[in-house]
Structure formats: C-alpha cells, structure tokens
C-alpha cells in the first residue's frame, strides 16, 4: 500500500530542502499539506514525484521543487493579502494560506474551481477563497495585494498584475521563452516594478498565456 506520509516526507527532504529552500514555515506547510488530495485519484501515486501532474483542462500541479523555490523567493508574510492566479485544484492556494493572512484564488475553469473549493474545505484552509474571473484582468476590486503568485508559466506578464501590487508588493511567476524557463520575482516600488530572475524552471504554460504562434506560408 502506498505510504503517502512517507512520500510527503521524502518530497520535502529530497526535492525541496536540498534545493536551497530553508524557510521553516514553507517546509512545514509542504510537510503538512496532503498533495494527493489535489490531483485526480488515478494520479494519486504520482503526486509526490518530481513531475508536473496533469489536472485536466490544460492545467498541472507543478513540481514541488519549483513551487517551493518561488514561494520562498516572494517572501510571504503572516499579514499578507495574496492573489493566486490560476488556482487550479487549490494546492498552491492552500500552501499560501498556511503562510499568509488571506488568499484569493482565481480559477475560471468551473470544474477545477469546484474541486479547489472542496479540497480547501477538506484541509480547513478557512482563510482562502476561490473566485471566478478573467486571469489576465486579475482581481483589482480585491486588492491591492502584498503578493501575487501565478501557478504556471507565461510568455509575458500583463501590466494589470503589476498594477494590483501594493507598495513593496511581490509578484512570483514562471516565465518561458522558447525552451528556457525561469522563476521570476517582480517587486513594485514607487509605481514601477523591478524584475529579478531567481532560478531556472520549465513549468507548463497557463492556458491563454503561451506565445502566439507566428503565421508562416506553407
């Protein structure tokens, strides 16, 4: 029988801690959160592997290593208001909820939003709410946000996300250009945003945020 507790401990030790994630709150959150609840039942045995787990609708539960490194880089604080763009089945929203005061998850796909709500109730993430909406537009009526976390890769960051950051707010996102991908942090200060590449990471694109294919004559 698959031992999920042992698999979770192994994930923390062999995928997260060894990749320079040292924040004890983050390590504890990964160690406490039952990752297997957030994937389809047929994928439960692969939830703790070093892979992006497909959730359907072009969405993935991204690798724990990449997720943990980017969450550490955005320095989520206990009093923060967080926007989780592309919450999918709710795993990242629940993880962020263990670190912040309040998390607003945005998920336009109805099936995934329903699963996220169920999963968040199961893990008692009472400070996390999931809403519908246009991901590119964000949730300006809910902000400004201390942290915005994007749960997939994008080709470019919409200015609307930067605009919804509070002063000294941090945006964590995976960016991909061709085969090269990175975990990136933006910090808003005095109306502008500085950009810092933190680490290499190839994460699947968020649907609708991949590069447009150039037209070519056949």
C-alpha positions as CSV (number, residue, x, y, z in Angstrom):
1,X,0.0,0.0,0.0
2,X,1.3,3.4,-1.0
3,X,2.5,5.3,2.1
4,X,1.6,9.0,1.5
5,X,3.1,10.2,4.7
6,X,6.5,8.7,3.8
7,X,6.2,10.0,0.3
8,X,5.5,13.5,1.7
9,X,8.5,13.4,4.0
10,X,10.7,12.2,1.1
11,X,9.4,15.0,-1.1
12,X,10.3,17.6,1.5
13,X,13.8,16.2,2.2
14,X,14.9,15.1,-1.3
15,X,13.2,17.7,-3.6
16,X,12.7,20.8,-1.5
17,X,15.2,21.1,1.3
18,X,18.1,20.0,-0.9
19,X,17.3,22.8,-3.4
20,X,18.0,25.7,-1.0
21,X,14.6,26.1,0.4
22,X,15.3,26.8,4.1
23,X,12.3,28.7,5.3
24,X,10.9,26.5,8.1
25,X,7.3,27.7,7.6
26,X,7.4,26.6,3.9
27,X,9.0,23.2,4.7
28,X,6.3,22.7,7.4
29,X,3.5,23.7,5.0
30,X,4.7,21.2,2.4
31,X,5.0,18.6,5.0
32,X,1.5,19.1,6.3
33,X,-0.5,19.5,3.1
34,X,-1.8,16.3,1.6
35,X,-0.8,16.8,-2.0
36,X,-2.5,13.6,-3.1
37,X,-5.9,15.2,-2.5
38,X,-5.3,17.9,-5.1
39,X,-4.8,15.5,-8.1
40,X,-7.2,13.1,-9.8
41,X,-7.5,9.8,-8.0
42,X,-5.7,8.0,-10.8
43,X,-2.7,10.2,-10.3
44,X,-2.5,10.0,-6.5
45,X,0.5,7.6,-6.5
46,X,2.5,10.2,-8.7
47,X,1.6,13.3,-6.6
48,X,4.9,13.3,-4.8
49,X,7.2,12.5,-7.8
50,X,9.4,15.0,-9.5
51,X,7.0,15.9,-12.3
52,X,4.2,18.2,-13.2
53,X,0.9,16.3,-12.6
54,X,-1.8,16.8,-15.2
55,X,-5.1,18.0,-13.7
56,X,-7.1,18.3,-16.9
57,X,-8.2,21.4,-18.9
58,X,-4.5,22.0,-19.8
59,X,-3.6,22.6,-16.1
60,X,-1.0,21.0,-13.9
61,X,0.1,20.6,-10.3
62,X,3.6,21.9,-10.7
63,X,6.7,20.2,-9.3
64,X,7.2,20.7,-5.6
65,X,10.8,21.9,-6.1
66,X,9.8,24.8,-8.4
67,X,6.8,25.8,-6.4
68,X,8.7,25.9,-3.1
69,X,11.6,27.9,-4.5
70,X,9.3,30.5,-6.0
71,X,7.2,30.7,-2.9
72,X,10.3,31.3,-0.8
73,X,11.5,34.0,-3.2
74,X,8.3,36.1,-2.8
75,X,8.8,36.1,1.0
76,X,5.1,35.6,2.1
77,X,4.5,37.2,5.5
78,X,1.8,36.3,8.0
79,X,-0.1,39.6,7.5
80,X,-0.1,39.5,3.7
81,X,-3.0,39.6,1.3
82,X,-2.2,37.2,-1.6
83,X,-3.7,36.7,-5.0
84,X,-3.2,33.2,-6.5
85,X,-3.7,33.5,-10.3
86,X,-4.7,30.1,-11.8
87,X,-5.5,28.3,-8.6
88,X,-6.5,25.1,-10.4
89,X,-7.4,22.4,-7.8
90,X,-6.3,24.6,-4.9
91,X,-2.9,23.2,-3.8
92,X,-0.9,26.4,-4.1
93,X,-3.7,28.5,-2.6
94,X,-3.8,26.2,0.4
95,X,0.0,26.4,0.7
96,X,0.0,30.1,0.5
97,X,-2.9,30.2,3.0
98,X,-0.6,28.5,5.6
99,X,1.8,31.4,5.2
100,X,-0.4,34.5,4.7
101,X,-3.4,36.1,6.4
102,X,-5.8,35.9,3.4
103,X,-5.6,34.3,-0.1
104,X,-7.8,35.0,-3.0
105,X,-7.5,32.2,-5.6
106,X,-8.7,32.9,-9.2
107,X,-9.9,30.0,-11.3
108,X,-12.1,30.4,-14.4
109,X,-12.5,26.7,-15.1
110,X,-15.7,25.7,-13.3
111,X,-14.7,22.1,-12.7
112,X,-11.3,23.0,-11.2
113,X,-12.8,25.8,-9.1
114,X,-15.3,23.3,-7.6
115,X,-12.6,20.9,-6.8
116,X,-10.5,23.6,-5.3
117,X,-13.4,24.7,-3.0
118,X,-13.9,21.0,-1.9
119,X,-10.1,20.5,-1.3
120,X,-9.7,23.7,0.6
121,X,-12.6,22.7,2.9
122,X,-11.0,19.3,3.5
123,X,-7.7,20.8,4.6
124,X,-9.6,23.6,6.6
125,X,-7.9,26.4,4.7
126,X,-10.5,28.8,6.0
127,X,-8.6,31.9,5.0
128,X,-8.6,31.0,1.3
129,X,-11.4,31.9,-1.1
130,X,-11.6,30.9,-4.8
131,X,-13.4,33.2,-7.3
132,X,-14.2,33.1,-11.0
133,X,-12.7,35.8,-13.3
134,X,-10.5,36.7,-16.2
135,X,-7.0,35.8,-15.2
136,X,-5.4,38.4,-17.3
137,X,-7.5,41.1,-15.6
138,X,-6.7,39.9,-12.1
139,X,-8.9,41.0,-9.2
140,X,-8.5,44.8,-8.8
141,X,-11.6,45.0,-6.6
142,X,-10.0,42.7,-4.1
143,X,-6.5,44.4,-3.9
144,X,-4.1,45.9,-3.7
145,X,-2.1,42.7,-2.9
146,X,1.1,42.2,-1.0
147,X,1.8,39.1,-3.1
148,X,0.6,37.8,-6.4
149,X,1.5,34.2,-7.3
150,X,1.0,32.7,-10.7
151,X,0.6,28.9,-10.7
152,X,2.1,28.3,-14.2
153,X,4.3,29.8,-16.9
154,X,3.5,32.8,-19.0
155,X,5.2,34.3,-22.1
156,X,4.9,37.8,-20.7
157,X,3.4,39.4,-17.6
158,X,0.3,41.6,-18.1
159,X,0.7,45.1,-16.7
160,X,-2.7,44.6,-14.9
161,X,-0.9,42.2,-12.4
162,X,1.8,44.7,-11.6
163,X,-0.8,47.5,-11.2
164,X,-2.5,45.4,-8.5
165,X,0.5,45.1,-6.3
166,X,0.7,47.2,-3.1
167,X,3.9,49.2,-2.5
168,X,6.7,46.7,-2.0
169,X,4.4,44.0,-3.2
170,X,5.9,40.9,-4.9
171,X,4.8,39.0,-8.0
172,X,6.1,35.5,-8.4
173,X,5.7,33.9,-11.8
174,X,7.3,31.4,-14.1
175,X,8.3,32.8,-17.5
176,X,9.2,30.8,-20.6
177,X,10.9,31.9,-23.8
178,X,11.3,29.0,-26.1
179,X,12.8,26.1,-24.2
180,X,14.2,28.4,-21.5
181,X,12.1,28.9,-18.3
182,X,12.7,30.7,-15.1
183,X,11.2,31.5,-11.8
184,X,10.9,35.3,-11.7
185,X,10.1,37.9,-9.0
186,X,8.8,41.4,-9.6
187,X,8.8,44.0,-6.8
188,X,6.7,47.2,-7.1
189,X,8.3,50.3,-5.7
190,X,7.1,53.9,-6.3
191,X,4.9,52.9,-9.2
192,X,7.4,50.8,-11.1
193,X,8.4,47.2,-10.9
194,X,11.9,45.7,-10.7
195,X,12.4,42.2,-12.2
196,X,14.7,39.5,-10.8
197,X,15.4,36.0,-12.3
198,X,15.7,33.6,-9.3
199,X,16.3,30.2,-10.8
200,X,15.8,28.0,-13.9
201,X,12.5,26.2,-14.2
202,X,10.5,24.7,-17.1
203,X,6.8,24.8,-16.0
204,X,3.8,24.3,-18.3
205,X,2.1,27.3,-19.7
206,X,-1.1,28.7,-18.2
207,X,-3.7,28.3,-21.0
208,X,-4.0,31.5,-22.9
209,X,-0.6,32.8,-21.8
210,X,1.7,30.9,-24.2
211,X,3.4,32.8,-27.1
212,X,1.2,33.4,-30.1
213,X,2.3,31.2,-33.0
214,X,3.7,33.1,-35.8
215,X,2.0,32.7,-39.2
216,X,4.1,31.2,-41.9
217,X,3.4,30.4,-45.5
218,X,3.4,26.7,-46.3
